[in-house]
Amino acid sequence: MAKWLNKKAKEGRAQSPEEAALPAVQPPAEPVPAAVQASEPRPESSASPVEEHQVASAPEPAPAPPQSKPRLPRLYGELAGWWPVLSKPSDYAEEAGFYSRLIEVSCASAPSALLELGSGGGSNASHMKARFKLTLVDLSPEMLAVSSKLNPECEHVQGDMREIRLDRQFDSVFVHDAVSYITSQIDLAKVAATAFIHCRPGGCAIFCPDFTRETFRQAVSTGGNDSDGRSLRYLEWTRDPDPEDSTYQVEFAYMMLDADGTLRVEPDSHIMGLFSKDEWLLTLGGAGFEAFVVPFPHADNGSGECGVFVGVRPLPPPPTPEPGPPAPETVQPEAEPEAQQDPFSVLSQPPAVDWGGGS
């Protein structure tokens, strides 16, 4: 389930057809005294009186029509308060534990500071904050408000995962299934760049899309919960109207029963991105990560089938030692020649003479 919104386009006010058709109205000239008219000559002009009138009365160009607003999922705006009923934080204990262990074994040293991009209602953070100091970033202020109630001890920052720059680095960057709302390779590269910039050398970033192109399947599912006197049940329809593009759609119908017994049904549409495994690995590698895929043991959703993408930011190579002065050569003393026996020394010794006989 995604945790961030696209930015709203600014609306400009377009002129009505009646306004665009009216000529520009010139302010009336102040009356000039007759004495001045007689004494001051009229400035020369190359334009004829007709041309001067045409220039003065030409209508101003109409402003460009305003751009249409992107269609935003209602769950991350007006319906955000229902998020804890739709998806209980306690349901995230298993996968949050898996992500925490994966982060710990993927970092070169023990991680402590973690940045989550697209943190949404803070369900994963409610479990991971026991291990890490968390900074939570989301585009939706309504979802940040939900997370702030659940995780008041965590830092919350409003921002777009494609563009935010916090001017600091973290031991790890965590991007849960909010990354599924990235619908173009250009934007996916921007998310990878954001993660790389905020990741310390030797740290890691993990990305958890719901599907890759290889694992996508159309499906219909239902679910819901009861919480704080309210109840919600939903119908979820995952489909791909155009298999040739890089998106698919998820249509929701929420049945919401309020504490006062009021029941209403609300529709909601989500446009999601779909990329192949190789596209993911190439994009993360292009950002500077050493990228690979880790199987996800909990296979009740799409991310269990496509796995979790891990990017490790390499450590810098060790510095090359600067060459120092050459070591002085050690002069070995010359060996003393062995004393040679004088071949003539034997002549100086008295010979042993055997005189024979004797008693």
Summary of the structure (lengths in Angstrom):
residues: 359
radius of gyration: 40.2
end to end distance: 129.3
largest distance: 180.6
contacts: 948
relative contact order: 0.12
helix: 28%
strand: 23%
